[in-house]
Amino acid sequence: MPGGGVISSPADTMRVEAPVTFKAYLMCAFAAFGGIFFGYDSGYISGVLGMSYFIQQYENLDPATTPSDLFVIPASRKSLIVSILSAGTFFGALIAGDLADWFGRRTTIISGCGIFIIGVVLQTAASSLGLLVAGRLIAGFGIGFVSAIIVLYMSEIAPRKVRGAIVSGYQFCITIGLMLASCVDYGTQNRTDSGAYRIPIALQMLWAVILAIGLFLLPESPRYFIRKGQKEKARDVLARIRGQPADSEFVTLELDEIDANNQYELLHIPQGGYFATWFNCFRGSLWEPNSNLRRTILGTSLQMMQQWTGVNFVFYFGTTFFQQLGTIQDPFLLSMITTIVNVVSTPLSFYAIEKFGRRPLLLWGALGMVVCQFIVAIIGVTDGHNPKAISSMIAFICIYIFFFATTWGPGAWVVIGEIYPLPIRSRGVALSTSSNWLWNCIIAVITPYMVDSDKGNLGPKVFFLWGSLCTCAFIYTYFLIPETKGLTLEQVDKMMEETTPRTSAKWKPHSTFTAEIGLVDEKTTVGPTVTQQEV
Ligand code: BGC
């Protein structure tokens, strides 16, 4: 609408967005901090399982008399200790969606931090398997709240043009958490007291405390208040988040569109009791691209695919896998290097996800990972004992982590925050996050059995499996992932109604829910400031 103060068509309305202040960006970005303890908690265990003092204490072994190949945590316990966290997280994430709708996104995240701290206290106090496992289960439950609802919260408060980058910031924090964990493990591994594992465990409380205090100061999501029918509260928080006066046109337009989208969706989604509303997540047919069933399957399967990339094989079992390769001098250092590659590569996605879009990123990422994984597997079976071959395997593992970190790592979280309509969004994101943890757990349980020398003894051959699964991820993306770049969450909703995944990138916004359900006239006159800030 150059040259005038009139929003002359719904399409114009769709393009108007408040200029976002630096403070507003910071507010959105802080929430990403939640990723730190997701990453740290999943990461510290890899090193702890390889620590002599931990093995000695938990297995009652004497390092002086036990042969080194028996001085390990057996596969069954390793799998229990690692996977129990993901099991707790699965259940935590599953119920978190409801809590986020009842009590608010912030309250749910802050409660998650509290539960997590209880779990960490138990783990720190533990000196035997029972308490450690109970502590990890409870901590996992808290992480479930945080990991599901942070993504929902961030997607709901971020401005559309940087939503992908901001949610990728969450992934960045996950990678920092993983790296911090392996650095702390590296620093304490040789201690000859329980500090070796208790320090890495106890440190996690710090992240939870920082996140809880920060969120206490941040505003609630405006979409939560719209769902509750409290439009004026929604207006106040939106004004804070965008750094604009509550009565500005920007805030009014954005708010009206969120409200109209919610009303539109509610018209199409029958309401009812508790179970009926859960059923809404599975309503519709698999063949309609915009049905709720289709979106729920999309979100949950996308997170499943993210785990199928095999990335956590490297982060959970990396240290012990490198130990088993034999000639490697310092497996702890190598594990740390993989986590550093993960951290330094992730910021590339902030740019790439907004520039190229979600679909191309996921497609190219899957392809890159397939190539690296097959190379690692082929080297492993042909020349797996040659130190030079082992070095090139490690190099390709690092390149594979690079591809994951710049594409599927952030991409999966960004997309699940975008594809659900408001009435089922919190449950949809929660279900998708649970799926991430379910598959995370399944992989953590079965991998030691597949790989360890006294079990399936697959060794590096396991990369054939990850490579094949990444091939599935490529095909899956091609047929099923829509392009959501640059659209508001409400526009994504419309785009999914009107396109198929393969044609979605060409879709342009052409109408508003506000006009469609008649909240305001199609021709809305607004002040000149809107024109000046046209995007
Ligand atoms: C995944 C985690 C993984 C991490 C690695 C996340 O997106 O969900 O399972 O450990 O990325 O960076």
Boltz pocket constraint, residues with backbone or C-beta under 6 A from the ligand:
constraints:
  - pocket:
      binder: B
      contacts: [[A, 42], [A, 171], [A, 174], [A, 175], [A, 178], [A, 306], [A, 311], [A, 312], [A, 315], [A, 342], [A, 408], [A, 409], [A, 410], [A, 436], [A, 440]]
      max_distance: 6.0
